[in-house]
């Protein structure tokens, strides 16, 4: 039997060997813009080709998300997670030595999924803005509200915990790379103004998305579908006004 440290180490470096192999293949074969492919390949290269999570790992992470959303990260105990997952506390510790380790697993799973979603964007499948909006609906609206609640808890913890802050930065970096690559190609193909101030535009998008997550987490009556349509309309409107000054040139 593997020790707790070995079990955690092998899990913590996971994420999804099949997913990462598919990411790399898909990026090489399906993305038809050199800029787009180059930027997204950087995302894929961040994902080590390790073995994927076991069914038990997935079950624990799903259970932990429900417990953390219901009770709060600090109030929840490892025993609560074990009970939710239908296993003994001792067995749970074989897979995760602490709540922080579970949160790290949740964060890495989310990052891997986001990277895979961006890898699926393809200019040949239609407008990139439409594809980005569909991706936004999936993560902002169709994902369970518990994901937004947990995100707020992790953000709050990241303000005092450097390891949590690093996990948040890793996810943010994956999102930023994917959106930046898509926006750059949208400018190239005419979906967005060529003189778009891309830095300010991306800043606005990320601030609005963060606000959306906060609102969905704190307001159980929040209409996510309607809110997403407002966000996307604002995004398209901002793209027409957040322009570089005349003569300043185009951003790469």
C-alpha angles and dihedrals in degrees: 000000000000119000120248090253093052093046091051094044093052091047096044092058093045124106111155116295092203092047094050093047090051091047093055094044093046093049093051095045107031109035111086102187116082091212093047094046093046094051095045092046087062088059092050092048089060090064112083117218096243128144116283127251118279123242087256092055090051092048091052094048092049091049092047092053091054092047095046092048092048101041106018127252096269097043095046117089134205086248089058091053092047091051092048090049092049096241140106120269090241091056091048091056089057088068103031125021095200147002089262089058090052091050089050088053092050091049094049092048090052092047092050092050092049091050090051091050093052090047088060093060109108129175089215090062094063138275114355092217090056090049091048090051091051089050089049092052090052095053100032101038113014097045113089116272087240088074090062092047092051091046090058091050092050092047091051091048090048089063090071105018115071093198091054089046090054091052091051091048090052092054092043090050092053092050092045093051093049096046092043092053093048094047092049091054091044087058091049094051096044100254089115130031112274089225093053113144091236096186094056092040092055091045090055093048093051093047091050092047091050090050090050091054091049093050093047091049098050100035115059089187094054112129101227096184093053091042091053092053089052091049093050093047089051090049093054092044093050090051089066096051105032093081133149116257114263112275095017092105132227125304116237 
